[in-house]
Amino acid sequence: MLLLGSTWIFDTLRMKDHRIPFNVFSPDIQFDFLKISLKIVVEADRIYTMNPASPNARLMIAQDGFIQFAGNAPFPSESEDATYYDFKGCIITPGLIDSHNHFLHTGLGSLFTVDLSTFEETTLDAIIGRIQEFARKTDFPWILGGGLNERRIKEGRLPTALDLDRIDTNKSIFITHNTVHYGICNTTALRIAQVSKETPDPIGAKIGRFSDDEPNGILYEPVAMDLVRKHIPTFSKEQYKRALRDTSKRYLAEGLTCVKDTGGT
């Protein structure tokens, strides 16, 4: 699915007031929409116009980022002021719009969080290895992760602080369970948060402990998780920008051209 031109609502001939990109459905075509020239002429097997009176077209002409024509006229002769694209064998649709999307959260997570989710059985050693690999690449002050599920772990349990302490890093580590109700951290994070043997369980939550009552790094429910999470640094302005740019490229590559970020999360 690749981004092509513009507009969501067609008026058959003139559509100068609409500027939402199109998608091209074909696994074989490489098309860089950022390099579209001033005027483009596109031919395809089918162009969905979303106009009930004329739902399909084979020819589309756009100029200055706006669609000027969509219909079934013969393919025009080439001229120097236009770039021509032959998408025969493809279907072109209006760009997809998502009215409920966690756009920024997705971007920050993909850049600064290691995804530990899996549909196959894994081991604690494999999880530690994935976190270790991510730790070598991330430039964020803490090592963050998510998606852990002990039902997918061969040992049948979550990693503890002792397991995470095997990772070669001086950074704090905080990993979120796939339910988002548990957090797992290393000894460095517990120390920064001053969570110790003497720390009482928060109301409605629980601090996981070893047999000697020392915290084992597993924090049950958000109130307990917040004992450590509140110490995680906030993202910088530049990191927010990186997340927005990265997510924009990935969404566009899948044909998603407009989103509403629900609550800015």
C-alpha positions in Angstrom: 0.0 0.0 0.0 1.6 3.2 -1.1 0.8 6.9 -1.0 0.1 8.6 -4.2 -1.8 11.9 -4.5 -4.6 13.7 -2.9 -8.3 14.0 -1.9 -11.1 12.2 -0.1 -14.3 13.6 -1.6 -14.6 13.8 -5.4 -16.7 16.1 -7.4 -16.1 14.2 -10.7 -14.2 16.9 -12.5 -13.0 19.6 -10.0 -11.9 18.9 -6.5 -9.7 21.8 -5.5 -10.9 22.0 -1.9 -9.8 18.6 -0.8 -6.3 17.4 -0.1 -6.1 13.9 1.4 -3.7 11.4 -0.1 -4.5 8.3 -2.0 -3.2 4.7 -1.6 -1.9 2.5 -4.3 -2.5 -1.2 -3.6 0.3 -3.2 -5.2 3.2 -5.2 -3.6 5.5 -4.6 -6.6 5.4 -0.8 -7.1 8.0 1.4 -5.5 6.6 5.0 -5.4 8.0 8.0 -3.5 5.1 10.4 -3.0 7.6 13.0 -1.7 9.0 13.3 -5.2 5.8 14.1 -6.9 6.3 16.8 -9.5 4.1 19.9 -9.9 1.6 18.0 -12.2 1.0 14.3 -12.2 -1.1 12.0 -14.5 -2.1 8.6 -13.2 -3.7 5.7 -14.9 -4.9 2.6 -12.9 -7.3 -0.3 -13.4 -9.6 1.2 -10.8 -9.6 4.5 -8.8 -12.3 4.6 -6.1 -13.7 8.1 -6.1 -16.2 7.7 -3.2 -18.7 9.5 -5.4 -21.8 7.3 -5.7 -22.7 8.9 -9.0 -19.3 7.9 -10.5 -17.6 5.5 -8.1 -14.8 4.3 -10.3 -12.3 6.0 -12.6 -9.3 5.0 -14.6 -7.5 8.3 -15.0 -6.6 10.9 -12.4 -4.8 14.2 -12.9 -3.4 16.3 -10.0 -1.6 19.6 -9.9 -0.1 21.6 -7.0 -1.2 18.8 -4.6 -4.9 18.9 -5.6 -6.8 16.5 -7.9 -8.1 18.3 -11.0 -9.8 15.4 -12.7 -10.8 11.8 -12.1 -12.7 10.0 -14.8 -12.5 7.6 -17.7 -11.2 9.9 -20.4 -8.4 8.5 -22.7 -4.9 8.7 -21.3 -3.5 12.1 -22.4 -0.4 12.5 -24.6 2.7 13.2 -22.6 3.9 16.8 -22.1 7.1 18.2 -20.5 5.3 19.8 -17.6 3.8 16.5 -16.2 5.0 13.3 -14.7 3.1 10.1 -15.8 2.5 7.0 -13.7 1.2 3.8 -15.0 -0.5 1.8 -12.2 -2.2 -0.7 -14.4 -3.0 -3.8 -12.4 -3.5 -1.7 -9.2 -6.4 -0.3 -7.3 -6.2 3.3 -5.9 -8.2 4.3 -2.9 -8.5 7.4 -0.8 -6.1 7.6 2.1 -7.2 5.8 5.3 -8.3 7.9 8.3 -8.2 6.6 11.9 -10.4 8.6 14.2 -9.1 6.9 17.4 -5.3 6.4 17.4 -2.5 6.7 20.0 -0.1 8.2 17.5 2.4 9.8 19.7 2.4 6.9 22.2 3.0 4.5 19.4 6.0 6.6 18.2 7.6 6.9 21.5 7.1 3.2 22.2 8.6 2.1 19.0 11.7 4.2 19.4 12.4 4.0 23.2 10.7 0.7 24.3 11.7 -2.9 23.6 8.7 -5.0 22.6 8.8 -8.3 24.5 5.5 -9.6 23.4 5.4 -12.9 21.6 2.9 -15.5 20.4 5.3 -18.3 20.8 6.9 -19.8 23.9 10.1 -18.1 25.0 12.6 -18.3 27.9 13.9 -15.9 30.5 17.3 -16.1 28.9 15.8 -15.1 25.5 14.0 -12.2 27.1 17.2 -11.0 28.9 19.0 -11.3 25.6 16.4 -9.1 23.8 16.6 -6.4 26.5 20.4 -6.6 26.4 20.4 -6.0 22.6 18.1 -3.1 23.0 20.2 -1.6 25.8 23.1 -1.3 23.5 21.1 0.8 21.0 18.8 3.1 23.1 20.0 6.6 23.9 17.2 7.1 26.5 18.5 7.3 30.2 16.3 4.3 31.2 15.8 1.0 29.5 12.1 0.6 29.0 10.1 -2.4 27.7 6.6 -3.8 27.5 4.5 -6.8 26.5 5.8 -9.4 29.0 3.5 -12.3 29.6 4.6 -15.1 32.0 2.2 -17.5 30.2 4.5 -17.4 27.2 7.7 -17.9 29.3 8.9 -21.5 29.6 9.9 -21.0 33.3 6.3 -20.0 34.0 7.2 -16.8 35.9 8.1 -13.2 35.4 11.8 -12.1 35.6 12.8 -10.6 38.9 15.3 -7.8 39.7 18.0 -10.4 39.9 17.3 -11.6 36.4 17.4 -8.0 35.1 20.6 -7.3 37.0 22.3 -9.8 34.6 21.9 -7.2 31.8 25.2 -5.3 31.3 24.1 -1.8 31.9 24.3 0.9 34.6 20.9 2.2 33.6 17.6 1.6 35.4 15.3 -0.9 33.8 11.5 -0.8 33.9 9.4 -3.4 32.0 5.6 -3.4 31.8 3.5 -6.5 31.8 1.2 -7.0 28.8 -1.8 -6.3 31.1 -0.2 -2.9 32.0 -1.0 -3.8 35.6 2.5 -5.1 36.6 5.9 -3.5 36.3 9.3 -5.3 36.6 12.5 -3.3 37.4 16.1 -4.0 38.2 17.9 -3.3 41.5 19.2 0.1 40.2 15.6 1.3 39.6 14.5 0.1 43.1 17.4 1.9 44.6 16.6 5.2 42.9 13.0 4.9 44.0 14.1 4.0 47.5 11.9 0.9 47.5 13.3 -1.4 50.2 12.4 -4.1 52.7 10.9 -1.4 54.9 8.7 0.0 52.2 5.0 -0.9 52.9 2.7 -2.1 50.2 0.6 0.8 48.8 -3.1 0.6 49.4 -4.7 -1.5 46.6 -1.3 -2.7 45.3 1.6 -5.0 46.2 5.4 -5.0 46.1 6.7 -8.4 45.1 9.2 -9.8 47.6 11.8 -12.5 48.0 11.5 -14.9 51.0 13.6 -12.5 53.1 11.1 -9.7 52.3 13.5 -7.8 50.1 11.7 -6.4 47.0 12.0 -8.7 44.0 11.5 -6.0 41.4 7.9 -7.0 40.5 5.3 -4.3 41.3 1.7 -5.2 41.2 -0.9 -2.6 40.1 -0.3 1.0 39.0 0.0 2.5 42.5 3.0 0.3 43.2 4.4 0.7 39.7 4.3 4.5 40.2 6.8 4.2 43.1 9.4 3.6 40.3 7.7 5.1 37.2 7.7 8.6 38.6 11.4 8.6 38.5 11.6 7.8 34.7 12.8 11.0 32.9 10.4 12.8 30.6 11.0 12.7 26.9 12.8 15.7 25.4 11.4 17.9 22.7 13.7 16.4 20.1 12.7 12.9 21.1 9.0 13.8 20.6 9.9 15.2 17.2 11.8 12.0 16.3 8.8 9.9 17.4 6.4 12.0 15.3 8.6 11.8 12.2 9.2 8.0 12.6 5.6 7.2 13.1 4.4 9.4 10.2 6.7 7.5 7.8 5.5 4.1 9.1 1.8 5.1 9.0 2.1 6.5 5.5 3.8 3.4 4.2 0.7 1.5 5.3 -1.7 4.0 3.7 -2.8 5.7 6.9 -2.8 9.3 6.0 -4.8 11.0 8.8 -5.2 10.2 12.5 -6.9 11.7 15.5 -4.6 11.2 18.5 -6.9 10.3 21.3 -6.1 12.5 24.3 -2.6 13.2 22.9 -1.4 9.9 24.4 
